[in-house]
Amino acid sequence: MLETLYPWIKAFHVIAVIAWMAAMLYLPRLFVYHAALPAGSRVQSETFKVMERRLLKAIMTPAMIATWILGLWLAWQSGYYAAPWLHAKFALVLAMSGVHGFLARTVKDFAADRNTRSQHFYRVINEVPTLLMIGIVILAIVKPWS
């Protein structure tokens, strides 16, 4: 049973990762445009607030939860949980989860009109998930130190 279930869990894990990463790359981009709005752009700001909240609640957070649950199951079932490369990958996924938390808090700040950061700040933050993703993918595919 586990032999037939493993590739399905792995496929759904990859799907969850893709959804999570798509949202992690898109949300900071929305922040760039939201932060760049001129004062008094109330209608546009409200539109961005809806987009940001829906992206976070409907896609990003469920995808992160699925990624974690499925990934932990795969690590346990494969026996890789003791591998050094998986420990490094785990650390990077923890960092990605930290970025997720920061972005979730930023959605709340924008919703309450408390954003104090510039569009340039969000352009820089937009690169962090990409760098983490590169490290995670290399570790998952190459499996150094195994």
N, CA, C and O atoms as a GROMACS GRO file, in nm:
protein
  584
    1MET      N    1   0.082  -0.120   0.000
    1MET     CA    2   0.000   0.000   0.000
    1MET      C    3   0.086   0.127   0.000
    1MET      O    4   0.062   0.219  -0.077
    2LEU      N    5   0.189   0.130   0.089
    2LEU     CA    6   0.275   0.248   0.096
    2LEU      C    7   0.353   0.269  -0.033
    2LEU      O    8   0.382   0.383  -0.072
    3GLU      N    9   0.388   0.159  -0.100
    3GLU     CA   10   0.462   0.171  -0.226
    3GLU      C   11   0.380   0.242  -0.333
    3GLU      O   12   0.434   0.320  -0.412
    4THR      N   13   0.251   0.218  -0.336
    4THR     CA   14   0.165   0.286  -0.434
    4THR      C   15   0.126   0.425  -0.388
    4THR      O   16   0.099   0.512  -0.471
    5LEU      N   17   0.122   0.447  -0.257
    5LEU     CA   18   0.083   0.578  -0.203
    5LEU      C   19   0.197   0.679  -0.212
    5LEU      O   20   0.173   0.798  -0.234
    6TYR      N   21   0.321   0.633  -0.197
    6TYR     CA   22   0.437   0.723  -0.193
    6TYR      C   23   0.445   0.817  -0.314
    6TYR      O   24   0.460   0.938  -0.295
    7PRO      N   25   0.437   0.768  -0.438
    7PRO     CA   26   0.447   0.862  -0.551
    7PRO      C   27   0.331   0.961  -0.556
    7PRO      O   28   0.349   1.074  -0.603
    8TRP      N   29   0.215   0.922  -0.509
    8TRP     CA   30   0.101   1.015  -0.506
    8TRP      C   31   0.124   1.125  -0.403
    8TRP      O   32   0.096   1.242  -0.430
    9ILE      N   33   0.173   1.088  -0.288
    9ILE     CA   34   0.204   1.188  -0.184
    9ILE      C   35   0.313   1.282  -0.234
    9ILE      O   36   0.306   1.403  -0.213
   10LYS      N   37   0.412   1.225  -0.301
   10LYS     CA   38   0.521   1.307  -0.355
   10LYS      C   39   0.468   1.404  -0.461
   10LYS      O   40   0.508   1.521  -0.464
   11ALA      N   41   0.379   1.357  -0.547
   11ALA     CA   42   0.320   1.444  -0.650
   11ALA      C   43   0.242   1.558  -0.585
   11ALA      O   44   0.256   1.673  -0.626
   12PHE      N   45   0.160   1.528  -0.485
   12PHE     CA   46   0.083   1.632  -0.418
   12PHE      C   47   0.172   1.727  -0.339
   12PHE      O   48   0.141   1.845  -0.324
   13HIS      N   49   0.284   1.675  -0.288
   13HIS     CA   50   0.382   1.761  -0.221
   13HIS      C   51   0.439   1.862  -0.321
   13HIS      O   52   0.448   1.980  -0.290
   14VAL      N   53   0.477   1.816  -0.438
   14VAL     CA   54   0.532   1.906  -0.541
   14VAL      C   55   0.427   2.009  -0.583
   14VAL      O   56   0.459   2.126  -0.600
   15ILE      N   57   0.303   1.967  -0.599
   15ILE     CA   58   0.195   2.060  -0.635
   15ILE      C   59   0.178   2.166  -0.526
   15ILE      O   60   0.164   2.285  -0.556
   16ALA      N   61   0.182   2.123  -0.400
   16ALA     CA   62   0.169   2.218  -0.289
   16ALA      C   63   0.286   2.316  -0.287
   16ALA      O   64   0.267   2.436  -0.263
   17VAL      N   65   0.406   2.266  -0.311
   17VAL     CA   66   0.524   2.353  -0.314
   17VAL      C   67   0.511   2.457  -0.426
   17VAL      O   68   0.541   2.575  -0.405
   18ILE      N   69   0.467   2.415  -0.543
   18ILE     CA   70   0.451   2.509  -0.655
   18ILE      C   71   0.349   2.616  -0.620
   18ILE      O   72   0.372   2.734  -0.646
   19ALA      N   73   0.237   2.577  -0.561
   19ALA     CA   74   0.134   2.675  -0.522
   19ALA      C   75   0.188   2.771  -0.416
   19ALA      O   76   0.166   2.891  -0.424
   20TRP      N   77   0.259   2.716  -0.318
   20TRP     CA   78   0.316   2.800  -0.212
   20TRP      C   79   0.415   2.900  -0.269
   20TRP      O   80   0.412   3.018  -0.236
   21MET      N   81   0.504   2.851  -0.356
   21MET     CA   82   0.605   2.940  -0.413
   21MET      C   83   0.543   3.046  -0.504
   21MET      O   84   0.586   3.161  -0.503
   22ALA      N   85   0.443   3.008  -0.581
   22ALA     CA   86   0.377   3.107  -0.667
   22ALA      C   87   0.323   3.222  -0.582
   22ALA      O   88   0.339   3.339  -0.617
   23ALA      N   89   0.259   3.187  -0.472
   23ALA     CA   90   0.204   3.290  -0.384
   23ALA      C   91   0.314   3.368  -0.313
   23ALA      O   92   0.302   3.489  -0.295
   24MET      N   93   0.421   3.299  -0.273
   24MET     CA   94   0.531   3.367  -0.204
   24MET      C   95   0.603   3.466  -0.296
   24MET      O   96   0.662   3.562  -0.249
   25LEU      N   97   0.597   3.441  -0.425
   25LEU     CA   98   0.660   3.533  -0.520
   25LEU      C   99   0.565   3.645  -0.562
   25LEU      O  100   0.609   3.755  -0.594
   26TYR      N  101   0.436   3.617  -0.563
   26TYR     CA  102   0.338   3.715  -0.609
   26TYR      C  103   0.300   3.815  -0.499
   26TYR      O  104   0.284   3.934  -0.528
   27LEU      N  105   0.286   3.770  -0.375
   27LEU     CA  106   0.242   3.860  -0.269
   27LEU      C  107   0.335   3.980  -0.248
   27LEU      O  108   0.286   4.092  -0.238
   28PRO      N  109   0.467   3.961  -0.241
   28PRO     CA  110   0.553   4.079  -0.228
   28PRO      C  111   0.543   4.173  -0.349
   28PRO      O  112   0.561   4.294  -0.336
   29ARG      N  113   0.514   4.117  -0.465
   29ARG     CA  114   0.496   4.201  -0.584
   29ARG      C  115   0.372   4.288  -0.568
   29ARG      O  116   0.372   4.405  -0.606
   30LEU      N  117   0.265   4.230  -0.512
   30LEU     CA  118   0.146   4.311  -0.482
   30LEU      C  119   0.181   4.422  -0.383
   30LEU      O  120   0.133   4.535  -0.396
   31PHE      N  121   0.265   4.391  -0.285
   31PHE     CA  122   0.308   4.492  -0.187
   31PHE      C  123   0.384   4.606  -0.254
   31PHE      O  124   0.368   4.722  -0.216
   32VAL      N  125   0.465   4.573  -0.355
   32VAL     CA  126   0.539   4.677  -0.429
   32VAL      C  127   0.440   4.777  -0.487
   32VAL      O  128   0.456   4.898  -0.469
   33TYR      N  129   0.339   4.726  -0.556
   33TYR     CA  130   0.242   4.815  -0.620
   33TYR      C  131   0.154   4.885  -0.517
   33TYR      O  132   0.118   5.001  -0.536
   34HIS      N  133   0.119   4.816  -0.410
   34HIS     CA  134   0.036   4.876  -0.306
   34HIS      C  135   0.111   4.990  -0.237
   34HIS      O  136   0.055   5.097  -0.214
   35ALA      N  137   0.238   4.967  -0.204
   35ALA     CA  138   0.318   5.070  -0.137
   35ALA      C  139   0.343   5.190  -0.227
   35ALA      O  140   0.367   5.301  -0.178
   36ALA      N  141   0.338   5.169  -0.357
   36ALA     CA  142   0.365   5.278  -0.451
   36ALA      C  143   0.244   5.366  -0.479
   36ALA      O  144   0.256   5.468  -0.547
   37LEU      N  145   0.127   5.329  -0.428
   37LEU     CA  146   0.007   5.409  -0.454
   37LEU      C  147   0.021   5.549  -0.396
   37LEU      O  148   0.072   5.566  -0.285
   38PRO      N  149  -0.023   5.648  -0.471
   38PRO     CA  150  -0.021   5.784  -0.416
   38PRO      C  151  -0.125   5.798  -0.304
   38PRO      O  152  -0.225   5.726  -0.300
   39ALA      N  153  -0.101   5.891  -0.214
   39ALA     CA  154  -0.195   5.916  -0.105
   39ALA      C  155  -0.333   5.948  -0.162
   39ALA      O  156  -0.346   6.020  -0.262
   40GLY      N  157  -0.434   5.894  -0.098
   40GLY     CA  158  -0.571   5.920  -0.142
   40GLY      C  159  -0.624   5.821  -0.244
   40GLY      O  160  -0.735   5.839  -0.295
   41SER      N  161  -0.547   5.718  -0.277
   41SER     CA  162  -0.592   5.616  -0.373
   41SER      C  163  -0.672   5.509  -0.300
   41SER      O  164  -0.635   5.392  -0.300
   42ARG      N  165  -0.781   5.549  -0.239
   42ARG     CA  166  -0.858   5.461  -0.150
   42ARG      C  167  -0.914   5.338  -0.222
   42ARG      O  168  -0.903   5.227  -0.170
   43VAL      N  169  -0.972   5.356  -0.340
   43VAL     CA  170  -1.034   5.244  -0.411
   43VAL      C  171  -0.928   5.142  -0.452
   43VAL      O  172  -0.947   5.022  -0.435
   44GLN      N  173  -0.817   5.190  -0.506
   44GLN     CA  174  -0.710   5.100  -0.546
   44GLN      C  175  -0.651   5.028  -0.424
   44GLN      O  176  -0.622   4.908  -0.431
   45SER      N  177  -0.634   5.100  -0.314
   45SER     CA  178  -0.580   5.039  -0.193
   45SER      C  179  -0.672   4.929  -0.143
   45SER      O  180  -0.624   4.823  -0.103
   46GLU      N  181  -0.801   4.951  -0.143
   46GLU     CA  182  -0.896   4.850  -0.098
   46GLU      C  183  -0.892   4.727  -0.188
   46GLU      O  184  -0.905   4.614  -0.140
   47THR      N  185  -0.874   4.747  -0.318
   47THR     CA  186  -0.862   4.635  -0.412
   47THR      C  187  -0.739   4.552  -0.379
   47THR      O  188  -0.746   4.429  -0.377
   48PHE      N  189  -0.626   4.619  -0.355
   48PHE     CA  190  -0.505   4.546  -0.318
   48PHE      C  191  -0.523   4.470  -0.187
   48PHE      O  192  -0.475   4.358  -0.175
   49LYS      N  193  -0.592   4.528  -0.091
   49LYS     CA  194  -0.614   4.461   0.038
   49LYS      C  195  -0.691   4.330   0.017
   49LYS      O  196  -0.658   4.229   0.078
   50VAL      N  197  -0.792   4.333  -0.067
   50VAL     CA  198  -0.870   4.212  -0.095
   50VAL      C  199  -0.783   4.108  -0.163
   50VAL      O  200  -0.785   3.990  -0.126
   51MET      N  201  -0.706   4.149  -0.264
   51MET     CA  202  -0.619   4.057  -0.336
   51MET      C  203  -0.516   3.994  -0.243
   51MET      O  204  -0.493   3.873  -0.247
   52GLU      N  205  -0.455   4.075  -0.159
   52GLU     CA  206  -0.351   4.026  -0.067
   52GLU      C  207  -0.410   3.926   0.034
   52GLU      O  208  -0.352   3.820   0.058
   53ARG      N  209  -0.524   3.961   0.091
   53ARG     CA  210  -0.587   3.872   0.190
   53ARG      C  211  -0.629   3.739   0.129
   53ARG      O  212  -0.606   3.633   0.187
   54ARG      N  213  -0.689   3.745   0.010
   54ARG     CA  214  -0.734   3.621  -0.055
   54ARG      C  215  -0.616   3.533  -0.095
   54ARG      O  216  -0.622   3.411  -0.081
   55LEU      N  217  -0.510   3.594  -0.146
   55LEU     CA  218  -0.392   3.517  -0.183
   55LEU      C  219  -0.334   3.445  -0.061
   55LEU      O  220  -0.299   3.328  -0.068
   56LEU      N  221  -0.325   3.518   0.050
   56LEU     CA  222  -0.271   3.460   0.173
   56LEU      C  223  -0.361   3.349   0.226
   56LEU      O  224  -0.313   3.239   0.256
   57LYS      N  225  -0.490   3.376   0.239
   57LYS     CA  226  -0.581   3.282   0.307
   57LYS      C  227  -0.623   3.165   0.218
   57LYS      O  228  -0.639   3.054   0.268
   58ALA      N  229  -0.641   3.187   0.089
   58ALA     CA  230  -0.695   3.082   0.002
   58ALA      C  231  -0.587   2.997  -0.066
   58ALA      O  232  -0.613   2.882  -0.103
   59ILE      N  233  -0.468   3.052  -0.082
   59ILE     CA  234  -0.364   2.979  -0.155
   59ILE      C  235  -0.238   2.959  -0.070
   59ILE      O  236  -0.196   2.845  -0.048
   60MET      N  237  -0.180   3.067  -0.024
   60MET     CA  238  -0.047   3.059   0.036
   60MET      C  239  -0.044   2.976   0.164
   60MET      O  240   0.038   2.885   0.176
   61THR      N  241  -0.132   3.004   0.258
   61THR     CA  242  -0.128   2.931   0.385
   61THR      C  243  -0.170   2.785   0.368
   61THR      O  244  -0.102   2.697   0.421
   62PRO      N  245  -0.280   2.755   0.296
   62PRO     CA  246  -0.312   2.612   0.277
   62PRO      C  247  -0.200   2.536   0.205
   62PRO      O  248  -0.174   2.420   0.237
   63ALA      N  249  -0.135   2.601   0.107
   63ALA     CA  250  -0.026   2.536   0.035
   63ALA      C  251   0.093   2.510   0.126
   63ALA      O  252   0.157   2.406   0.116
   64MET      N  253   0.123   2.605   0.215
   64MET     CA  254   0.232   2.584   0.309
   64MET      C  255   0.202   2.468   0.403
   64MET      O  256   0.288   2.384   0.428
   65ILE      N  257   0.081   2.462   0.454
   65ILE     CA  258   0.042   2.355   0.545
   65ILE      C  259   0.053   2.219   0.474
   65ILE      O  260   0.107   2.124   0.530
   66ALA      N  261   0.002   2.212   0.352
   66ALA     CA  262   0.011   2.086   0.276
   66ALA      C  263   0.156   2.049   0.248
   66ALA      O  264   0.193   1.932   0.257
   67THR      N  265   0.238   2.148   0.214
   67THR     CA  266   0.380   2.122   0.189
   67THR      C  267   0.446   2.060   0.312
   67THR      O  268   0.517   1.961   0.300
   68TRP      N  269   0.421   2.117   0.428
   68TRP     CA  270   0.481   2.066   0.551
   68TRP      C  271   0.432   1.926   0.584
   68TRP      O  272   0.513   1.836   0.610
   69ILE      N  273   0.302   1.906   0.581
   69ILE     CA  274   0.247   1.775   0.618
   69ILE      C  275   0.297   1.665   0.524
   69ILE      O  276   0.344   1.560   0.567
   70LEU      N  277   0.286   1.692   0.394
   70LEU     CA  278   0.327   1.591   0.296
   70LEU      C  279   0.479   1.570   0.298
   70LEU      O  280   0.526   1.457   0.285
   71GLY      N  281   0.553   1.679   0.314
   71GLY     CA  282   0.699   1.668   0.318
   71GLY      C  283   0.748   1.589   0.439
   71GLY      O  284   0.839   1.507   0.427
   72LEU      N  285   0.688   1.614   0.554
   72LEU     CA  286   0.727   1.537   0.673
   72LEU      C  287   0.692   1.389   0.657
   72LEU      O  288   0.769   1.303   0.699
   73TRP      N  289   0.577   1.360   0.596
   73TRP     CA  290   0.540   1.221   0.571
   73TRP      C  291   0.641   1.155   0.478
   73TRP      O  292   0.683   1.042   0.502
   74LEU      N  293   0.679   1.226   0.372
   74LEU     CA  294   0.778   1.172   0.277
   74LEU      C  295   0.912   1.147   0.344
   74LEU      O  296   0.976   1.044   0.321
   75ALA      N  297   0.955   1.241   0.428
   75ALA     CA  298   1.084   1.226   0.497
   75ALA      C  299   1.081   1.103   0.588
   75ALA      O  300   1.179   1.029   0.596
   76TRP      N  301   0.971   1.084   0.654
   76TRP     CA  302   0.960   0.969   0.744
   76TRP      C  303   0.956   0.839   0.666
   76TRP      O  304   1.029   0.745   0.698
   77GLN      N  305   0.871   0.832   0.565
   77GLN     CA  306   0.853   0.708   0.489
   77GLN      C  307   0.976   0.670   0.407
   77GLN      O  308   1.004   0.552   0.388
   78SER      N  309   1.049   0.770   0.360
   78SER     CA  310   1.167   0.741   0.278
   78SER      C  311   1.289   0.704   0.360
   78SER      O  312   1.383   0.644   0.309
   79GLY      N  313   1.288   0.740   0.488
   79GLY     CA  314   1.404   0.716   0.572
   79GLY      C  315   1.509   0.824   0.562
   79GLY      O  316   1.615   0.814   0.624
   80TYR      N  317   1.481   0.928   0.484
   80TYR     CA  318   1.577   1.037   0.467
   80TYR      C  319   1.582   1.130   0.588
   80TYR      O  320   1.668   1.218   0.593
   81TYR      N  321   1.494   1.113   0.685
   81TYR     CA  322   1.487   1.204   0.798
   81TYR      C  323   1.621   1.217   0.872
   81TYR      O  324   1.642   1.315   0.943
   82ALA      N  325   1.710   1.121   0.857
   82ALA     CA  326   1.840   1.127   0.924
   82ALA      C  327   1.950   1.183   0.833
   82ALA      O  328   2.063   1.202   0.879
   83ALA      N  329   1.918   1.211   0.708
   83ALA     CA  330   2.020   1.255   0.611
   83ALA      C  331   2.059   1.402   0.635
   83ALA      O  332   1.971   1.486   0.656
   84PRO      N  333   2.188   1.432   0.633
   84PRO     CA  334   2.232   1.571   0.652
   84PRO      C  335   2.174   1.669   0.550
   84PRO      O  336   2.143   1.783   0.585
   85TRP      N  337   2.160   1.626   0.424
   85TRP     CA  338   2.104   1.716   0.324
   85TRP      C  339   1.960   1.754   0.359
   85TRP      O  340   1.917   1.866   0.334
   86LEU      N  341   1.886   1.660   0.419
   86LEU     CA  342   1.747   1.690   0.456
   86LEU      C  343   1.743   1.786   0.575
   86LEU      O  344   1.652   1.868   0.585
   87HIS      N  345   1.840   1.775   0.665
   87HIS     CA  346   1.847   1.870   0.776
   87HIS      C  347   1.870   2.011   0.723
   87HIS      O  348   1.809   2.107   0.771
   88ALA      N  349   1.959   2.024   0.625
   88ALA     CA  350   1.985   2.156   0.564
   88ALA      C  351   1.860   2.206   0.493
   88ALA      O  352   1.825   2.324   0.503
   89LYS      N  353   1.793   2.117   0.419
   89LYS     CA  354   1.669   2.154   0.350
   89LYS      C  355   1.564   2.197   0.451
   89LYS      O  356   1.495   2.297   0.431
   90PHE      N  357   1.552   2.123   0.559
   90PHE     CA  358   1.457   2.156   0.665
   90PHE      C  359   1.483   2.297   0.718
   90PHE      O  360   1.389   2.373   0.740
   91ALA      N  361   1.610   2.332   0.739
   91ALA     CA  362   1.644   2.466   0.788
   91ALA      C  363   1.599   2.574   0.689
   91ALA      O  364   1.547   2.678   0.729
   92LEU      N  365   1.619   2.548   0.559
   92LEU     CA  366   1.576   2.645   0.458
   92LEU      C  367   1.424   2.655   0.450
   92LEU      O  368   1.370   2.764   0.429
   93VAL      N  369   1.355   2.542   0.466
   93VAL     CA  370   1.208   2.546   0.465
   93VAL      C  371   1.157   2.619   0.590
   93VAL      O  372   1.056   2.689   0.583
   94LEU      N  373   1.225   2.603   0.702
   94LEU     CA  374   1.190   2.682   0.821
   94LEU      C  375   1.207   2.832   0.794
   94LEU      O  376   1.123   2.912   0.833
   95ALA      N  377   1.317   2.867   0.726
   95ALA     CA  378   1.338   3.008   0.690
   95ALA      C  379   1.228   3.056   0.596
   95ALA      O  380   1.178   3.168   0.610
   96MET      N  381   1.188   2.971   0.499
   96MET     CA  382   1.080   3.007   0.408
   96MET      C  383   0.950   3.029   0.487
   96MET      O  384   0.873   3.120   0.457
   97SER      N  385   0.927   2.946   0.586
   97SER     CA  386   0.808   2.961   0.670
   97SER      C  387   0.813   3.091   0.749
   97SER      O  388   0.710   3.155   0.772
   98GLY      N  389   0.933   3.130   0.791
   98GLY     CA  390   0.951   3.259   0.858
   98GLY      C  391   0.917   3.375   0.766
   98GLY      O  392   0.852   3.471   0.808
   99VAL      N  393   0.962   3.367   0.641
   99VAL     CA  394   0.927   3.470   0.542
   99VAL      C  395   0.775   3.472   0.522
   99VAL      O  396   0.715   3.579   0.512
  100HIS      N  397   0.714   3.354   0.517
  100HIS     CA  398   0.568   3.344   0.506
  100HIS      C  399   0.502   3.420   0.621
  100HIS      O  400   0.409   3.498   0.600
  101GLY      N  401   0.550   3.398   0.742
  101GLY     CA  402   0.496   3.468   0.859
  101GLY      C  403   0.511   3.618   0.848
  101GLY      O  404   0.419   3.693   0.881
  102PHE      N  405   0.628   3.663   0.802
  102PHE     CA  406   0.649   3.807   0.782
  102PHE      C  407   0.551   3.863   0.680
  102PHE      O  408   0.493   3.969   0.701
  103LEU      N  409   0.531   3.791   0.569
  103LEU     CA  410   0.438   3.838   0.466
  103LEU      C  411   0.295   3.840   0.519
  103LEU      O  412   0.218   3.931   0.486
  104ALA      N  413   0.259   3.742   0.600
  104ALA     CA  414   0.124   3.739   0.658
  104ALA      C  415   0.103   3.860   0.750
  104ALA      O  416  -0.003   3.922   0.749
  105ARG      N  417   0.204   3.892   0.828
  105ARG     CA  418   0.194   4.010   0.914
  105ARG      C  419   0.185   4.138   0.830
  105ARG      O  420   0.114   4.232   0.867
  106THR      N  421   0.255   4.142   0.720
  106THR     CA  422   0.252   4.259   0.633
  106THR      C  423   0.114   4.277   0.570
  106THR      O  424   0.068   4.390   0.552
  107VAL      N  425   0.046   4.166   0.537
  107VAL     CA  426  -0.092   4.175   0.487
  107VAL      C  427  -0.178   4.246   0.592
  107VAL      O  428  -0.259   4.332   0.557
  108LYS      N  429  -0.160   4.211   0.717
  108LYS     CA  430  -0.237   4.274   0.826
  108LYS      C  431  -0.202   4.423   0.838
  108LYS      O  432  -0.290   4.506   0.861
  109ASP      N  433  -0.074   4.456   0.822
  109ASP     CA  434  -0.033   4.596   0.828
  109ASP      C  435  -0.097   4.678   0.717
  109ASP      O  436  -0.149   4.787   0.742
  110PHE      N  437  -0.095   4.626   0.596
  110PHE     CA  438  -0.159   4.697   0.485
  110PHE      C  439  -0.309   4.708   0.509
  110PHE      O  440  -0.368   4.813   0.482
  111ALA      N  441  -0.371   4.602   0.559
  111ALA     CA  442  -0.517   4.603   0.583
  111ALA      C  443  -0.555   4.710   0.684
  111ALA      O  444  -0.663   4.769   0.675
  112ALA      N  445  -0.466   4.736   0.781
  112ALA     CA  446  -0.492   4.838   0.883
  112ALA      C  447  -0.431   4.973   0.848
  112ALA      O  448  -0.427   5.063   0.931
  113ASP      N  449  -0.384   4.986   0.723
  113ASP     CA  450  -0.320   5.110   0.676
  113ASP      C  451  -0.202   5.150   0.764
  113ASP      O  452  -0.182   5.268   0.795
  114ARG      N  453  -0.123   5.050   0.805
  114ARG     CA  454  -0.006   5.074   0.889
  114ARG      C  455   0.126   5.046   0.818
  114ARG      O  456   0.231   5.041   0.884
  115ASN      N  457   0.125   5.029   0.689
  115ASN     CA  458   0.251   5.001   0.620
  115ASN      C  459   0.343   5.122   0.628
  115ASN      O  460   0.302   5.234   0.601
  116THR      N  461   0.468   5.098   0.666
  116THR     CA  462   0.567   5.205   0.674
  116THR      C  463   0.685   5.180   0.580
  116THR      O  464   0.778   5.260   0.575
  117ARG      N  465   0.680   5.071   0.506
  117ARG     CA  466   0.793   5.033   0.421
  117ARG      C  467   0.770   5.080   0.277
  117ARG      O  468   0.656   5.096   0.232
  118SER      N  469   0.882   5.100   0.207
  118SER     CA  470   0.876   5.150   0.069
  118SER      C  471   0.859   5.036  -0.031
  118SER      O  472   0.877   4.918   0.002
  119GLN      N  473   0.824   5.074  -0.152
  119GLN     CA  474   0.815   4.973  -0.257
  119GLN      C  475   0.952   4.909  -0.282
  119GLN      O  476   0.959   4.792  -0.319
  120HIS      N  477   1.060   4.985  -0.263
  120HIS     CA  478   1.195   4.930  -0.282
  120HIS      C  479   1.220   4.816  -0.182
  120HIS      O  480   1.278   4.714  -0.218
  121PHE      N  481   1.178   4.833  -0.057
  121PHE     CA  482   1.193   4.728   0.044
  121PHE      C  483   1.126   4.599  -0.004
  121PHE      O  484   1.184   4.491   0.006
  122TYR      N  485   1.005   4.611  -0.057
  122TYR     CA  486   0.934   4.491  -0.103
  122TYR      C  487   0.995   4.430  -0.229
  122TYR      O  488   0.983   4.310  -0.252
  123ARG      N  489   1.060   4.512  -0.310
  123ARG     CA  490   1.132   4.457  -0.426
  123ARG      C  491   1.247   4.368  -0.379
  123ARG      O  492   1.273   4.263  -0.438
  124VAL      N  493   1.314   4.410  -0.275
  124VAL     CA  494   1.425   4.331  -0.220
  124VAL      C  495   1.370   4.204  -0.153
  124VAL      O  496   1.422   4.094  -0.176
  125ILE      N  497   1.267   4.220  -0.072
  125ILE     CA  498   1.207   4.104  -0.003
  125ILE      C  499   1.157   4.001  -0.104
  125ILE      O  500   1.160   3.881  -0.077
  126ASN      N  501   1.113   4.046  -0.219
  126ASN     CA  502   1.063   3.957  -0.324
  126ASN      C  503   1.168   3.856  -0.370
  126ASN      O  504   1.134   3.751  -0.423
  127GLU      N  505   1.296   3.887  -0.350
  127GLU     CA  506   1.403   3.798  -0.393
  127GLU      C  507   1.434   3.689  -0.290
  127GLU      O  508   1.491   3.586  -0.326
  128VAL      N  509   1.399   3.709  -0.165
  128VAL     CA  510   1.433   3.613  -0.059
  128VAL      C  511   1.372   3.475  -0.085
  128VAL      O  512   1.444   3.376  -0.077
  129PRO      N  513   1.241   3.465  -0.115
  129PRO     CA  514   1.187   3.331  -0.142
  129PRO      C  515   1.256   3.262  -0.260
  129PRO      O  516   1.272   3.140  -0.260
  130THR      N  517   1.295   3.338  -0.360
  130THR     CA  518   1.364   3.280  -0.475
  130THR      C  519   1.496   3.218  -0.434
  130THR      O  520   1.527   3.106  -0.473
  131LEU      N  521   1.574   3.290  -0.354
  131LEU     CA  522   1.703   3.238  -0.309
  131LEU      C  523   1.686   3.114  -0.222
  131LEU      O  524   1.760   3.017  -0.236
  132LEU      N  525   1.588   3.118  -0.132
  132LEU     CA  526   1.561   3.001  -0.048
  132LEU      C  527   1.517   2.882  -0.133
  132LEU      O  528   1.560   2.769  -0.111
  133MET      N  529   1.430   2.908  -0.231
  133MET     CA  530   1.382   2.802  -0.319
  133MET      C  531   1.496   2.736  -0.395
  133MET      O  532   1.499   2.614  -0.409
  134ILE      N  533   1.590   2.815  -0.444
  134ILE     CA  534   1.705   2.760  -0.516
  134ILE      C  535   1.781   2.662  -0.427
  134ILE      O  536   1.814   2.551  -0.470
  135GLY      N  537   1.808   2.702  -0.304
  135GLY     CA  538   1.878   2.614  -0.211
  135GLY      C  539   1.799   2.487  -0.181
  135GLY      O  540   1.856   2.378  -0.177
  136ILE      N  541   1.670   2.502  -0.160
  136ILE     CA  542   1.583   2.387  -0.129
  136ILE      C  543   1.581   2.288  -0.244
  136ILE      O  544   1.594   2.167  -0.223
  137VAL      N  545   1.564   2.338  -0.366
  137VAL     CA  546   1.557   2.249  -0.483
  137VAL      C  547   1.690   2.177  -0.505
  137VAL      O  548   1.692   2.058  -0.533
  138ILE      N  549   1.799   2.249  -0.492
  138ILE     CA  550   1.930   2.185  -0.508
  138ILE      C  551   1.949   2.074  -0.405
  138ILE      O  552   1.993   1.964  -0.439
  139LEU      N  553   1.914   2.101  -0.282
  139LEU     CA  554   1.928   1.998  -0.178
  139LEU      C  555   1.838   1.879  -0.205
  139LEU      O  556   1.879   1.765  -0.185
  140ALA      N  557   1.715   1.903  -0.251
  140ALA     CA  558   1.620   1.794  -0.275
  140ALA      C  559   1.659   1.708  -0.395
  140ALA      O  560   1.636   1.587  -0.395
  141ILE      N  561   1.718   1.769  -0.497
  141ILE     CA  562   1.751   1.696  -0.619
  141ILE      C  563   1.891   1.635  -0.613
  141ILE      O  564   1.910   1.517  -0.645
  142VAL      N  565   1.989   1.715  -0.571
  142VAL     CA  566   2.128   1.668  -0.570
  142VAL      C  567   2.155   1.577  -0.450
  142VAL      O  568   2.233   1.482  -0.460
  143LYS      N  569   2.092   1.606  -0.338
  143LYS     CA  570   2.110   1.529  -0.214
  143LYS      C  571   2.258   1.516  -0.176
  143LYS      O  572   2.310   1.406  -0.162
  144PRO      N  573   2.325   1.631  -0.160
  144PRO     CA  574   2.467   1.622  -0.119
  144PRO      C  575   2.477   1.561   0.021
  144PRO      O  576   2.380   1.561   0.096
  145TRP      N  577   2.592   1.512   0.054
  145TRP     CA  578   2.622   1.452   0.186
  145TRP      C  579   2.536   1.328   0.213
  145TRP      O  580   2.514   1.292   0.328
  146SER      N  581   2.488   1.260   0.106
  146SER     CA  582   2.407   1.141   0.134
  146SER      C  583   2.488   1.015   0.116
  146SER      O  584   2.436   0.905   0.135
   0.00000   0.00000   0.00000
